[in-house]
Amino acid sequence: MKAIASSSNPKSKKRFKPKNAFDAQLFLESAGVARRVVQFGKSERVYAQGDAAVSVMYIQDGGIKITVVNQLGKEAVVAMLGPGDFFGEGCLAGQKIRMGTATAIMPSAVLAIEKNEMVRALHAEHALSDRFMAYVLSRNIRIEEDLIDQLFNSSEKRLARTLLLLARYGKEPHPERTLPKVSQDLLAEMIGTTRSRVNFFMNRFKKMGFIRYNGGLQVHSSLLSVVLHD
């Protein structure tokens, strides 16, 4: 990994943000938080399960996979995160070690904010604290939805929902978006099924026009019909 000094660039490319969304860049600039930008290559670890939890991370560009491994060595994917997402915030709640491993799934730029600096800023800036709390609550809701999805939905619905989440459905202004390169093996791990089942459903989605391959996997918002169908 490569760390570089951070800087604010008002002419940088603007990204669409939903109304009332947590604006991390505004947070960093307003609160004056000490931070550094770290560049990670594809498949490079940001931190490992069991590492000391000393900072909060924010994804500026790229994508991060969060995995956990049990005592028997079985690995599970618990989150796939993209630009605008925080991770590692458990340190703010007293976690001493990382509960999972964070790995870049593509070249990524991550802002690393020291725990004490983050705590100081959250205490000093109440409006920003409210925004960050809203983000954390939103993440908790997402985790609950993931659990319900795993317990009650078919593997086809779980795959459709996962693809929509990876495409950041509802967070982007366009009805179709090219996904980062995610293997069918990884998708199978994420939804708890076999690669052959994932391949079967992906072919079905393609025939129905919900997805297409054009320089990458593109997901259309019409895939939502699979999730909503009883």
C-alpha positions as CSV (number, residue, x, y, z in Angstrom):
1,M,0.0,0.0,0.0
2,K,1.1,3.6,-0.6
3,A,0.2,6.5,1.6
4,I,0.0,10.0,0.2
5,A,-0.8,13.4,1.7
6,S,-4.4,14.4,1.4
7,S,-5.6,17.6,-0.1
8,S,-8.8,19.3,-1.0
9,N,-9.5,20.1,-4.6
10,P,-12.7,22.1,-5.2
11,K,-12.4,21.4,-9.0
12,S,-12.4,17.6,-8.5
13,K,-15.0,15.6,-10.3
14,K,-18.3,15.8,-8.6
15,R,-20.2,12.7,-7.6
16,F,-23.9,12.4,-7.3
17,K,-25.0,12.3,-3.6
18,P,-28.6,11.7,-2.5
19,K,-30.3,14.5,-0.5
20,N,-29.2,14.5,3.1
21,A,-26.4,12.0,2.4
22,F,-23.4,12.0,4.7
23,D,-20.8,14.1,2.9
24,A,-17.5,12.7,4.1
25,Q,-15.4,15.3,2.2
26,L,-17.4,18.1,3.9
27,F,-16.9,16.4,7.2
28,L,-13.1,16.2,6.8
29,E,-12.8,19.8,5.6
30,S,-15.1,21.3,8.2
31,A,-13.9,19.3,11.2
32,G,-10.2,19.6,10.3
33,V,-9.6,15.9,11.0
34,A,-6.1,14.6,10.7
35,R,-6.1,12.0,8.0
36,R,-4.1,10.4,5.3
37,V,-5.0,8.9,1.9
38,V,-3.7,5.3,1.4
39,Q,-3.6,3.7,-2.1
40,F,-4.3,-0.1,-2.3
41,G,-3.8,-2.3,-5.2
42,K,-6.2,-5.1,-6.2
43,S,-6.3,-7.9,-3.6
44,E,-4.2,-5.9,-1.2
45,R,-5.2,-6.0,2.4
46,V,-6.3,-2.8,4.2
47,Y,-6.2,-4.6,7.5
48,A,-6.5,-8.2,8.8
49,Q,-8.8,-9.9,11.2
50,G,-7.2,-9.5,14.7
51,D,-5.3,-6.4,13.9
52,A,-5.5,-3.5,16.3
53,A,-8.5,-1.3,15.7
54,V,-7.0,2.2,15.7
55,S,-8.7,4.1,12.9
56,V,-11.8,4.6,10.8
57,M,-11.7,4.2,7.1
58,Y,-13.5,6.0,4.3
59,I,-13.5,4.7,0.7
60,Q,-12.7,7.6,-1.7
61,D,-12.4,5.4,-4.8
62,G,-12.5,1.7,-5.6
63,G,-14.1,-1.1,-3.6
64,I,-13.5,-3.0,-0.4
65,K,-14.5,-6.6,0.6
66,I,-15.0,-7.4,4.3
67,T,-14.6,-11.1,5.2
68,V,-14.4,-13.1,8.4
69,V,-12.8,-16.5,9.1
70,N,-13.9,-18.9,11.8
71,Q,-11.7,-21.2,13.9
72,L,-12.1,-23.9,11.3
73,G,-10.8,-21.7,8.6
74,K,-14.1,-21.2,6.8
75,E,-14.3,-17.7,5.3
76,A,-17.5,-15.7,4.7
77,V,-18.0,-12.4,2.9
78,V,-20.0,-10.1,5.1
79,A,-19.9,-6.8,3.1
80,M,-18.9,-5.3,-0.2
81,L,-18.3,-1.6,0.0
82,G,-17.8,1.2,-2.5
83,P,-17.1,4.9,-2.7
84,G,-18.7,6.9,0.1
85,D,-18.7,4.0,2.5
86,F,-17.1,3.9,5.9
87,F,-15.7,0.8,7.5
88,G,-13.7,0.0,10.6
89,E,-15.9,2.3,12.7
90,G,-16.2,-0.4,15.4
91,C,-13.1,1.1,17.1
92,L,-15.3,4.1,18.1
93,A,-17.5,1.7,20.1
94,G,-14.6,0.1,22.0
95,Q,-13.5,-2.7,19.7
96,K,-9.8,-3.3,20.4
97,I,-9.2,-5.5,17.4
98,R,-10.6,-5.8,13.9
99,M,-13.5,-8.3,13.7
100,G,-12.9,-9.0,10.0
101,T,-10.4,-8.6,7.1
102,A,-10.7,-5.7,4.7
103,T,-9.3,-6.3,1.2
104,A,-9.4,-4.1,-1.9
105,I,-11.2,-5.7,-4.8
106,M,-9.8,-3.2,-7.2
107,P,-7.3,-0.3,-7.0
108,S,-8.7,1.8,-4.2
109,A,-8.1,5.1,-2.4
110,V,-9.0,5.0,1.3
111,L,-8.9,7.8,3.8
112,A,-7.6,6.6,7.2
113,I,-8.8,8.7,10.1
114,E,-7.2,8.1,13.5
115,K,-9.7,7.0,16.2
116,N,-8.9,9.9,18.6
117,E,-9.2,12.5,15.9
118,M,-12.5,11.1,14.8
119,V,-13.8,11.1,18.3
120,R,-12.7,14.7,18.9
121,A,-14.3,15.9,15.7
122,L,-17.6,14.1,16.4
123,H,-17.8,15.7,19.9
124,A,-16.9,19.1,18.6
125,E,-19.2,19.2,15.5
126,H,-22.7,18.1,16.5
127,A,-24.2,18.5,13.1
128,L,-21.6,16.3,11.6
129,S,-22.0,13.8,14.5
130,D,-25.7,13.6,13.6
131,R,-24.8,12.8,10.0
132,F,-22.3,10.2,10.9
133,M,-24.8,8.6,13.3
134,A,-27.4,8.5,10.4
135,Y,-24.8,6.7,8.3
136,V,-24.1,4.1,11.1
137,L,-27.8,3.5,11.6
138,S,-28.2,3.0,7.9
139,R,-25.5,0.4,7.9
140,N,-27.2,-1.4,10.8
141,I,-30.4,-1.5,8.8
142,R,-28.5,-2.9,5.9
143,I,-27.1,-5.7,8.1
144,E,-30.6,-6.6,9.3
145,E,-31.9,-6.7,5.8
146,D,-28.9,-9.0,4.8
147,L,-29.8,-11.4,7.6
148,I,-33.5,-11.5,6.6
149,D,-32.5,-11.9,3.0
150,Q,-30.3,-14.9,3.9
151,L,-32.9,-16.5,6.1
152,F,-36.1,-16.2,4.0
153,N,-35.3,-15.4,0.3
154,S,-34.4,-17.8,-2.4
155,S,-30.9,-17.9,-3.8
156,E,-32.2,-16.2,-7.0
157,K,-33.6,-13.2,-5.1
158,R,-30.4,-13.0,-2.9
159,L,-28.3,-12.8,-6.1
160,A,-30.5,-10.2,-7.6
161,R,-30.4,-8.1,-4.4
162,T,-26.6,-8.5,-4.2
163,L,-26.1,-7.3,-7.8
164,L,-28.3,-4.3,-7.2
165,L,-26.4,-3.4,-4.0
166,L,-23.1,-3.8,-5.8
167,A,-24.4,-1.5,-8.5
168,R,-25.4,0.9,-5.7
169,Y,-29.0,1.0,-6.7
170,G,-30.8,4.0,-5.3
171,K,-27.5,5.8,-4.7
172,E,-26.6,6.5,-8.3
173,P,-28.5,8.7,-10.8
174,H,-28.4,6.3,-13.7
175,P,-30.6,3.1,-14.1
176,E,-27.6,1.1,-15.3
177,R,-24.1,0.9,-13.9
178,T,-21.0,-1.2,-14.7
179,L,-19.9,-3.3,-11.7
180,P,-16.4,-3.8,-10.5
181,K,-15.1,-7.2,-11.6
182,V,-16.6,-9.7,-9.2
183,S,-16.2,-13.4,-9.8
184,Q,-19.1,-15.9,-9.7
185,D,-17.2,-17.7,-6.9
186,L,-17.3,-14.5,-4.8
187,L,-21.0,-14.0,-5.6
188,A,-21.7,-17.6,-4.5
189,E,-19.9,-16.9,-1.2
190,M,-21.8,-13.7,-0.6
191,I,-25.3,-15.3,-1.1
192,G,-24.5,-18.8,0.4
193,T,-25.0,-21.0,-2.7
194,T,-22.9,-22.8,-5.3
195,R,-21.1,-21.3,-8.3
196,S,-23.2,-23.4,-10.7
197,R,-26.4,-21.9,-9.3
198,V,-25.0,-18.4,-9.7
199,N,-24.0,-19.1,-13.3
200,F,-27.5,-20.5,-14.0
201,F,-29.2,-17.3,-12.6
202,M,-26.8,-15.0,-14.3
203,N,-27.6,-16.5,-17.6
204,R,-31.3,-16.2,-16.9
205,F,-30.9,-12.5,-15.9
206,K,-29.0,-11.9,-19.1
207,K,-31.7,-13.5,-21.3
208,M,-34.3,-11.4,-19.6
209,G,-32.3,-8.2,-20.2
210,F,-31.7,-7.5,-16.5
211,I,-27.9,-7.6,-17.0
212,R,-25.5,-7.5,-19.9
213,Y,-21.8,-7.7,-20.5
214,N,-20.3,-4.7,-22.3
215,G,-16.8,-4.1,-21.1
216,G,-17.9,-5.3,-17.7
217,L,-21.1,-6.4,-16.0
218,Q,-23.9,-3.9,-16.3
219,V,-26.9,-4.2,-14.0
220,H,-30.2,-2.6,-15.0
221,S,-32.7,-1.3,-12.4
222,S,-35.3,-3.6,-13.9
223,L,-33.6,-6.4,-11.9
224,L,-35.5,-5.1,-8.9
225,S,-38.5,-7.0,-10.3
226,V,-36.9,-10.3,-9.3
227,V,-36.5,-9.1,-5.7
228,L,-40.1,-7.8,-5.5
229,H,-41.6,-10.9,-7.2
230,D,-43.4,-13.3,-4.8
